Amino acid sequence: MRTQAVPDAATVEALLAAAVAAPSIHNTQPWRFRLDPHHQVLEVHSAPERTLPLTDPMHRAQYLSVGAAVFNLRLAALHLGWRPEVRLLPDPHNPGLLAAVRLTGPVGADEQPTDPGLYEAIARRHTSRMPFTGRPVPLPIVAEMTSAAHAAGARLHIPDIAGTRRLLHLTAAAEARNHAHPDRTAETLTWITAPGRDAAYGIPVPALGPPDAGRRIPMRDFTGPVPAVRRPALWFERHVQLGLLWTTHDRREDWLRAGQALQYVLLTATAHGLRTSLLHQAMEWPHLRAATALPRHTRCHPHVLIRFGYGPDGAGTPRAPGHSAARPAAAPPVAEGEAD
């Protein structure tokens, strides 16, 4: 059991390493961290310079990304023997402060994480944009994934065959719209890391997936008008396994909760040997996002589609080191990798 009153530098470093391993849209890593050592609070701020003005004008995807990082912080704190107390949007006068994680003390024996393997899954989870085998995921694992989303304040709906086709059709429509929007295509291309380029953000070319030769799964085409880096088409699984992550409200705090639920689901899948990828295109167009909502459910606010199954692991993407700074409350937070 942890006995010191204040987390040491190694603990803070481990917490931040877990946080920055979270997924983020286009690997923008739109977060900053600030440590208040007097109150044992790790603040999570937005990073406005790493947003997508056209793809994510309302910053909902940014909040999902930050929520995923907050979940990793919570999980790492428990693993290291600290009890985390999370407050979302703790200061109405500071909208850039999205969350505050306070370490209230050592955890007791009855407070240890009940999900074995989740912390270890943080380092093993990678988005896989490759074809899956199509082997059905056992129902008990799917049930664990849906329970994980519910425990974090969201819902995970597993559609039937007709529902899956409907969601894939809407995703394909959104992908087509993105291709017809040159400015959106250009925005996406700015987050693709060319071979040989050393960058802490963005998606390296080896992590990009191929298109589906059968045109059943509308995987995102990040390359747009640059076909030289596009991978050859491959045949994807015939029976796609999807989950629709949604919440009953659509406020900023719900986006952060959905992000925590997303990471909980992804880590649960990873712990069971599954691979995952995200289909977000339909969520980037308001009318298509609304169309992905569950029929006859008036309070369904969709956030992302999770594709899951068995298959090859995805390539890792770069991460900026999660540096933090201990500063007075009035000072701005420090970004990852920024000199203090």
N, C-alpha and C positions, 0 to 999 in steps of 0.2 A: 504493500500500500504506500502511496505517496505521502511523505511526511513533511517536506519543506512547505513553508507558507506561501512562497512566491515561485512561480515557474522559472527555471533557469534558462539560459540561452539555448541549450540543446533542446529543451522541451518546446520553446517557441519556434525554433527552426524546424522541428519535426511537425508541429502543427501547421506551419505555413507550407511545408513540402506536401503535406496531404491536401491542403486547400487548393493549391494551384494545379493539382493533378485532376481536378474536376473538368468535365467537358464544357466547352463554350462554343457558341455559334461561330463558325469559321475559325475556331481557335483564337478568338480575339482576346481572351483572358481579360474581360472588362472589369477588373477589380483592383483595389488598392487596400493595403492593410496598415493599421496604425495601432501600436501597443500603448496602452495606458497602464504602466506598471504599478501605479499607486492603487488602482482599483482592480487590477488583474483582469482587464478588459481588452480583448482584441477586437478592434473595430474593422468593419468591412465597408469600404467606400466604393462608389462607382468610379470608373475611369472614362470620362467623356471622350477622350481622344481615341479610345478604342471601341467605338460604336459603329453601327451600320445605319446611317441616316435614311437610306432608301429602303433597305430590306427590313429594318426594325425601327421605324420612326417613333413608335410609342415606347420603345426600350423594354418591351415585354420579354423578348429573348435574352436581353442582357440580365434581367432579373432572374430568369430561369437559370442562367449560368451562375450568377452569384449565389442563388439558393443552393445549387449543387456544391459549390465551394463551402458554404456554411455547413452543409451536411457532413462533408469530409472533416471539417474542423471539429464538429461535435463527436464524430466517430473516433478521430485521433485523440481527442482529449480523454475520452473514456478509456481508450486503449492504454494511454500513458498514466492513468490513475487519477484524472481530474474530473470533477463534476461540472459539466458545462451548462450554463444558463443562457439561453438565446433570447434576445429581444429583436424583433423585426421592426424596422423604421422607428428607432427609438427616439428620434428628435425631430418633431414637425418643423422646426426652424432650420434644419439641415437636411434637405431632401437627398443630398448625395451620400449621406450615411445610411446604408441599407440594412445593416445588422450590427449587433454588438454581442460578442460571445464572452461572457464573464465566467472565469474559473472560480467557483465558489468554495472549493476545498477538495480534499481527497475523497474518492468514492468508497463506499462501503462494500463489503463482500457481497451483499445482496443487490448491488447496483451495477455489477459488471455487465457488459454487453451480452445480450441473449442471442445474437446472430453470429455464430462462429464463422470465421473466414471473411467477414466483411471488410475488416481493416486491411487484411492482406490483399483483398481484391482491388483496393484503390490503385495499387501499382500495376496490377495485371489488366485492368480494364482499358481497352482501346476500341475505338470505333472501327468496325470491320465493314467496309464497303464492297466486300467480295461476295460471290455467290455462296449460299448455305446449302447444306445437303438436302434439305426438305424433310429430314427425319423429325417426326412429331416430338415436341417437348412434352414430357409427362405432366399430367394434370396437377399432381402435387407441387411441382415446381412453379407452374403457372399460378397456382393458388397462393404460393408464397410471394410471388411478384405482386399480385393484386393486393394481398394483405399489407405488403410493404408500402404501397402507394397510399392505402387507407390510413395506415399508422402515421404517415407524414402529413395528412390533411388533404389528400387528393384522392382521385379514383382512377383505376385502370380498367378500361373496358376491352374485353377480348371479343372482337366481332366474329360472326359466322362467315361462311363463304361469301354470301351476298353482301354483307356489310364490308368485308375486306375489299371486294371488288369496287364498291362505292367509294371507299376511302382512297384506294389507289387511283381511281378515275379522277377524283378531285385533285390529288397530288400531281397527276400528269397534266391536268389543266393549268395548275399553278406553275409547273415547270415550263410549259409552253409560254405562259405569260412572261415569265422571267426572261426567256430567250428573246422575246419580242421587245424587251425593254433594254435598250443599249446601255443606259446609265446604270441599271442594276447589274448587268453583266460586268461592266467595268468595275463597279464597286467590289463585286466578288473576286475578280481577278487580282485586285490589289492585295488580297489575303492569301494568294497562292505563292508558295516559296519555290523559286526556281532551283534546279539542281545546282549544288555547289555553293549556294548562298547560305550564309550562317545567320539565321534569324531566330529570335526567341518567340515570335508569334506567327500565326498563319498556318496553313496546311502545306506540308512539303509534297511535291509531286508523287513520291512513292506511296503516300497515304491516300491518294485519290483512287477511287474505284472505277471499274469498267462499266460501260452501259450494259443493260440487259439485252442480249441478242433476241430474246423472245418478246421484248417490249412489254412485259407484264409488270415489271417493277420500275417506276420512274425514279431511278437514282439521280441525285443532283449532278448536273454537268457543270463543274466548276470552271472548265476551260473556255467555254463559249466560243469565240471566234479564233481560238488558238489551237487548232487541231493537232499541232505537232506534239503536244504533251498529252493528248488523249490516249487512253489505253484501249486496246482492241476489245470489242464486245465479247462477252461470255454469256453462256446460258445460266440463268439464275434458277433458283428453286421454283418449282411449278406451283406449290401450295405455300403461299406466303403466310407467316405467322406474325400478326401485328397486335399491338396494344395501343389504345387511344388514351392518353393521359389527360384528365380534365378536372376542373374544380367547379363547385356550385356557385362561386362568386368570381368576379373578374377585376378585383382591386389589386393595387400594387403588392400588398402583403400576400394575396393569393398567388401571385406570380412567384414570389419567393418561396412559398410553401410548395408550389408545384415543382420548383427547381429542386428542393430537398427530396420530394417524393420521386422525382425523376432519377436522382442519383441513388436513392435507396433501391429502386427497381433495378437499375443497371448493375449495381454491386451485387444484389441478390442473384441476378442472372449470371454474372461473372463467377461468383462463388460456386455455382452449379455447373460450370464449364460451358456456358452459353456464350455466343457472340451477339453483339447488338450493333445496330446503326439507327440513326434518327432520320425521319422524313419530316421536314419542317416547312416545305414549300407552300403548302396550302394555308399555313398559319400566317403567311406573309401578305395575304390578300384578304381584306376584311370579309368580303362576301363568300369567299371560298372557305375561310375559317368557320364562318357561321354555318356553312353547309355541312361541315364535318361533324357538327354536334349530333348527339344521339337523337334519332326521331322520337317524337312524343316526350321529350325531356326538356322542359322549358328553362331549366337552370343548369344546363350543361355548357361549360365554357372550355373548349378544347385548347390544348397547348402544344402537343407534339405527338407524332406517331412513332412508336418504338417497334422496330423490326428485330425479331430475335430468332435464334435457332442455333444449330450446330454447324461449324465450318471453320475456316482458317482464321487465325487471329489477325487483327488489324495492325497496320504499322503505327508505331508511336509518333506523336507529334511533339514539337518542342514546347518547353515551358520556361518562362522567365522565373528566376529564383524569387521566392516569396519574401523578399526583404521587408522588414517593418521598421518603424522608427518610434522611439518614445519621445513624445513632444507635449508641450502644453496644449490644453484643449482648444485654444484659439488658432493653433497652427494647422496648416493643411497636412493631409496625410502624405506619406511618401509612397511612390509607386514601386513596383517590383523592379529591381535592378537600378534604381535611381540613386545617385550618390547622395549621401546624407550630409 
